[in-house]
């Protein structure tokens, strides 16, 4: 079973579900904000951790964050596939020993990231252009996790994507955009034009497909 951990109503899995279905992978979405519980490591074949408006350091307000950090660390140690998106990437960085802190400016809206040399050679991200269209929505940041490969940077924040081991990826940005997510983000001040959403979605589909090709086995 693949587990998708969701923290807030407006940051659902989007294209992640479509990618899992395409590979016939069983999955369960856990709404932690509605009282769902973090699964035991023994039940996890793969893990996707979504974004949210809390910080990785807000464990006092949201105790499930500490449980997620522990699960992420265990998944990396056991080479279980992990994809952390935005807050999910920050939780993964925390699990790997990199403290998350507030950055100087908000990075929000349609933009791009530039692949590093490691990123251009990466089997998940290095499939085409060195610049990838993405959606930014964060201010928190973190130093490069020890032993991880830096895969992408932006003009504002150097830590945008990293890989730990073979199967754990942290993406500070969003690529999972579908029509439902774009509509959910609009009332919260993140507005994408139809062309921006289409461009990011096309890239997101490729990234998610390649992530599952590299890390997952079908049922």
ZIJOTA-V935176 format. One record per helix or strand of 3 or more residues. SS is the DSSP state (2 for helix, 1 for strand). FROM is the first residue (numbers start at 0). TO is the last residue. If there is no record, write none. Layout:
ss=<SS/SS>
from=<FROM/FROM>
to=<TO/TO>
This chain:
ss=<1/2/1/2/2/1/2/1/2/1/2/1/1/1/1/2/2>
from=<1/14/26/31/40/45/63/80/86/99/116/130/148/160/167/178/193>
to=<5/21/30/33/42/48/76/84/94/114/120/141/152/163/170/185/214>
